[in-house]
């Protein structure tokens, strides 16, 4: 069996990850929550309404907002509604 060459170097802390924190759909939810509107139609170019509902629902659940906002699709149009 051959030996593996390696180095161990002490560090004070791990660097933060370089990926996006949150989601690209979070600004949609944030903007809606800050608005005075109770019901809005959500349109994202080149995204199907059902796909959009799925992504927004994941973010609503991840952010524990399901008691404040809900997402639905009617006639292939996505809607956000305040509860």
C-alpha positions in Angstrom: 0.0 0.0 0.0 1.4 3.4 -0.9 1.4 6.4 1.3 -0.8 9.5 0.6 0.9 12.9 0.8 -1.1 15.5 2.5 -0.9 18.8 4.5 -3.0 19.9 7.5 -3.3 23.6 7.9 -5.0 25.3 10.9 -7.7 27.8 10.1 -9.6 30.1 12.4 -13.0 29.6 10.7 -14.6 28.1 7.7 -15.4 30.5 4.8 -19.0 31.2 4.0 -20.5 29.4 1.1 -20.6 31.1 -2.3 -24.2 30.1 -3.2 -27.3 32.2 -3.1 -28.9 32.5 0.3 -32.6 32.1 0.0 -34.2 31.9 -3.4 -34.7 33.9 -6.5 -38.4 33.7 -5.7 -38.0 35.3 -2.3 -38.2 38.9 -3.7 -41.6 38.1 -5.1 -42.9 37.1 -1.7 -41.2 40.0 0.0 -42.6 42.5 -2.4 -46.1 41.1 -2.0 -45.9 41.0 1.8 -44.8 44.7 1.9 -47.6 45.7 -0.5 -51.1 46.7 0.6 -52.7 44.3 -1.9 -54.6 41.3 -0.7 -54.5 39.4 -3.9 -52.1 39.6 -6.9 -51.5 37.8 -10.1 -47.8 36.7 -10.4 -46.2 36.5 -13.8 -42.6 35.4 -14.5 -41.5 35.3 -18.1 -41.1 31.8 -19.5 -42.2 30.1 -16.3 -45.4 28.0 -16.2 -47.9 28.9 -13.5 -47.8 25.5 -12.0 -44.0 25.5 -11.8 -44.2 29.0 -10.2 -46.8 27.8 -7.7 -44.5 24.9 -6.7 -41.4 27.2 -6.2 -43.3 29.9 -4.3 -45.0 27.2 -2.1 -41.6 25.8 -1.2 -40.3 29.2 -0.2 -43.5 30.0 1.8 -43.1 26.7 3.7 -39.4 27.2 4.2 -40.0 30.7 5.6 -42.9 29.5 7.7 -45.3 32.0 6.1 -48.1 29.5 5.4 -50.4 31.2 7.9 -49.9 34.6 6.2 -49.8 33.9 2.5 -50.9 31.3 0.1 -50.3 30.6 -3.6 -52.7 29.1 -6.1 -53.2 28.6 -9.8 -56.5 29.2 -11.6 -56.7 29.0 -15.4 -52.9 28.7 -15.7 -52.4 32.0 -13.8 -50.5 32.0 -10.4 -51.9 34.1 -7.6 -50.6 35.1 -4.2 -53.2 35.9 -1.5 -52.8 37.2 2.0 -54.7 35.3 4.7 
